[in-house]
Amino acid sequence: MPVILTGVWRARSVRQTQPKDACPLNTPETAEPFLTARRARTSIVLLLCSLLLIATSEAQQQHIPATSKADRVLVLKHQHLLQLLRGGKVIREYKVALGGAPTGPKAQQGDRKTPEGIYVLDSRNPKSQFYKSLHISYPTPEQRTAARKRGVSPGGDVFVHGLPPHYRSVGAAHRLYDWTDGCIAVTDEEMDEIWLAVADGTPIEIRP
């Protein structure tokens, strides 16, 4: 009999030591609010992600019109600048590298000078050996005539272009010296912007 009483007392002691306010989370009554709150948090996170994607997309769409409004290109050789203009106002500006003999206008093939004057960006090449390129309409008829009188070729194949493959790792440092044969060079990222900003037929003026 003492043994039985002792067992009963121990069983009662174990029950009495259980917390009175213990919450059995695995019951249907308590699991439902928990799951509802978790679903609400998940919905909020998804909503925030969607808003972020929309905002990013709108920002990208706003950027494209801004770069597509150039109606004129101006190159200032002495300052090594290429400017995109719209309505007479500069909307983009880039530092550039020029021909290896940048002083003075191009007069003949092989002189490594960048032309001076008013031309047109008349065509483009998306698979240029210099990443992408926009062709400058040098020489003009007058320049051809002047070269012919001197018995020389005026040259040609003058472009605004990006970097050749072996220069791409150099990036913006390519501007440290004038390295082209008469073209106007920018980085590939800058060329992407100019490519979008300038339509074929856009005038380009190159000043000393």
C-alpha positions as CSV (number, residue, x, y, z in Angstrom):
1,M,0.0,0.0,0.0
2,P,2.7,2.6,0.8
3,V,4.3,1.8,-2.6
4,I,1.0,2.5,-4.4
5,L,0.5,5.8,-2.5
6,T,4.0,6.8,-3.3
7,G,3.4,6.2,-7.0
8,V,0.1,8.3,-6.9
9,W,1.9,11.1,-5.1
10,R,4.7,11.1,-7.8
11,A,2.2,11.2,-10.6
12,R,0.4,14.1,-9.0
13,S,3.7,15.9,-8.5
14,V,4.6,15.5,-12.2
15,R,1.2,17.0,-13.3
16,Q,1.5,19.9,-10.9
17,T,5.0,20.8,-12.2
18,Q,3.6,21.4,-15.8
19,P,3.2,25.1,-16.6
20,K,-0.4,26.2,-16.2
21,D,-0.1,28.6,-19.1
22,A,1.6,26.3,-21.6
23,C,0.4,26.9,-25.2
24,P,0.1,23.8,-27.3
25,L,1.0,25.4,-30.7
26,N,0.1,22.2,-32.6
27,T,-3.6,22.5,-32.0
28,P,-5.9,23.8,-34.8
29,E,-7.0,26.7,-32.6
30,T,-3.5,28.1,-32.2
31,A,-2.0,27.1,-35.5
32,E,-4.5,29.0,-37.7
33,P,-3.6,32.5,-36.4
34,F,0.1,31.7,-36.7
35,L,-0.2,30.6,-40.3
36,T,-2.4,33.6,-41.1
37,A,0.2,36.0,-39.8
38,R,3.0,34.2,-41.7
39,R,0.9,34.4,-44.9
40,A,0.4,38.1,-44.3
41,R,4.1,38.7,-43.9
42,T,4.9,36.7,-47.1
43,S,2.3,38.8,-49.0
44,I,3.9,42.0,-47.8
45,V,7.3,40.9,-48.9
46,L,6.1,39.9,-52.3
47,L,4.3,43.2,-52.7
48,L,7.4,45.2,-51.8
49,C,9.5,43.2,-54.3
50,S,6.9,43.9,-57.0
51,L,6.9,47.6,-56.2
52,L,10.7,47.6,-56.4
53,L,10.7,45.8,-59.8
54,I,8.2,48.3,-61.1
55,A,10.2,51.3,-59.8
56,T,13.4,49.9,-61.4
57,S,11.6,49.3,-64.7
58,E,10.2,52.9,-64.7
59,A,13.6,54.3,-64.0
60,Q,15.1,52.4,-66.9
61,Q,12.3,53.6,-69.2
62,Q,12.8,57.2,-68.1
63,H,16.6,56.9,-68.8
64,I,16.1,55.8,-72.5
65,P,14.1,58.9,-73.6
66,A,16.7,61.1,-71.9
67,T,19.5,59.6,-74.0
68,S,17.5,59.5,-77.2
69,K,16.9,63.3,-77.6
70,A,20.2,64.5,-79.1
71,D,19.7,66.5,-82.2
72,R,23.3,67.5,-82.6
73,V,26.8,66.3,-81.6
74,L,29.7,68.7,-80.9
75,V,33.3,67.7,-80.5
76,L,35.8,70.1,-79.0
77,K,39.2,68.7,-79.9
78,H,41.3,70.9,-77.7
79,Q,39.2,69.9,-74.7
80,H,38.9,66.3,-75.7
81,L,35.1,66.5,-75.3
82,L,32.2,65.0,-77.1
83,Q,28.9,66.7,-76.3
84,L,25.3,65.6,-77.1
85,L,23.0,68.5,-77.5
86,R,19.2,69.0,-77.7
87,G,17.8,72.4,-78.5
88,G,21.2,74.0,-78.0
89,K,21.6,72.5,-74.5
90,V,24.2,69.9,-73.5
91,I,22.4,66.7,-72.3
92,R,25.5,64.4,-72.2
93,E,29.2,65.0,-72.2
94,Y,32.1,62.5,-72.7
95,K,35.9,62.7,-72.5
96,V,37.4,61.2,-75.7
97,A,40.7,60.1,-77.3
98,L,41.5,61.5,-80.8
99,G,43.9,60.7,-83.6
100,G,47.6,60.3,-82.7
101,A,48.3,63.8,-84.3
102,P,45.3,65.7,-83.0
103,T,46.4,69.3,-83.8
104,G,45.0,70.6,-87.1
105,P,42.4,69.2,-89.5
106,K,42.7,66.0,-91.4
107,A,44.0,66.6,-94.9
108,Q,45.1,63.3,-96.2
109,Q,45.1,59.5,-95.6
110,G,47.6,58.4,-93.0
111,D,48.1,61.8,-91.3
112,R,46.4,60.4,-88.1
113,K,44.5,63.7,-87.6
114,T,40.9,63.9,-86.6
115,P,38.8,66.0,-89.1
116,E,37.4,69.4,-88.4
117,G,34.2,70.8,-89.8
118,I,30.5,70.0,-90.0
119,Y,29.6,66.5,-91.0
120,V,26.8,63.9,-90.5
121,L,26.7,60.7,-88.6
122,D,25.3,58.8,-91.6
123,S,25.5,55.1,-90.7
124,R,26.3,52.7,-87.9
125,N,28.0,49.3,-87.4
126,P,26.9,47.2,-84.4
127,K,29.6,44.7,-85.1
128,S,32.6,47.0,-85.4
129,Q,36.1,45.8,-84.5
130,F,35.9,48.8,-82.1
131,Y,32.8,47.5,-80.3
132,K,30.2,49.7,-82.0
133,S,30.8,52.6,-84.4
134,L,29.0,55.6,-86.0
135,H,30.4,56.7,-89.3
136,I,31.3,60.4,-89.8
137,S,30.7,61.7,-93.4
138,Y,34.3,62.8,-93.9
139,P,35.5,63.8,-96.5
140,T,33.2,66.4,-97.9
141,P,33.2,67.1,-101.7
142,E,35.3,70.2,-101.1
143,Q,37.8,68.2,-99.1
144,R,38.0,65.6,-101.8
145,T,38.7,68.3,-104.4
146,A,41.4,69.9,-102.2
147,A,43.2,66.6,-101.7
148,R,43.0,65.7,-105.4
149,K,44.6,69.0,-106.3
150,R,47.5,68.1,-104.0
151,G,47.7,64.7,-105.5
152,V,46.8,62.8,-102.3
153,S,43.9,60.8,-101.0
154,P,41.8,62.6,-98.4
155,G,41.4,59.4,-96.4
156,G,38.1,58.3,-94.9
157,D,36.7,55.7,-92.5
158,V,36.4,58.1,-89.6
159,F,34.1,57.0,-86.8
160,V,32.9,57.6,-83.3
161,H,33.6,54.3,-81.8
162,G,34.2,52.2,-78.6
163,L,37.3,50.2,-77.7
164,P,39.0,47.3,-79.5
165,P,39.1,44.0,-77.6
166,H,42.7,44.4,-76.3
167,Y,41.8,47.9,-74.9
168,R,38.5,47.0,-73.1
169,S,40.2,46.2,-69.8
170,V,41.8,49.6,-69.9
171,G,38.4,51.3,-69.7
172,A,38.4,55.1,-69.2
173,A,42.3,55.1,-68.9
174,H,42.4,54.9,-72.7
175,R,41.9,58.7,-72.7
176,L,45.3,59.3,-71.2
177,Y,46.7,59.7,-74.7
178,D,45.5,60.0,-78.3
179,W,45.8,56.6,-79.9
180,T,43.4,56.4,-82.9
181,D,44.1,56.9,-86.6
182,G,41.8,59.9,-86.7
183,C,38.6,58.6,-85.1
184,I,36.9,59.7,-81.9
185,A,37.0,57.0,-79.2
186,V,35.0,56.5,-76.0
187,T,34.5,53.6,-73.6
188,D,32.1,50.8,-74.6
189,E,29.6,51.9,-71.9
190,E,29.7,55.5,-73.2
191,M,29.3,54.1,-76.8
192,D,26.1,52.3,-75.7
193,E,24.7,55.6,-74.5
194,I,25.7,57.5,-77.6
195,W,24.4,54.7,-79.8
196,L,20.9,55.1,-78.3
197,A,21.1,58.9,-78.2
198,V,22.0,59.6,-81.8
199,A,20.0,58.7,-84.9
200,D,21.5,58.3,-88.3
201,G,21.5,61.6,-90.0
202,T,22.4,63.6,-86.9
203,P,24.8,66.4,-87.6
204,I,28.2,66.4,-85.9
205,E,30.5,69.5,-85.7
206,I,34.2,69.0,-84.9
207,R,35.9,72.1,-83.7
208,P,39.7,72.6,-83.1
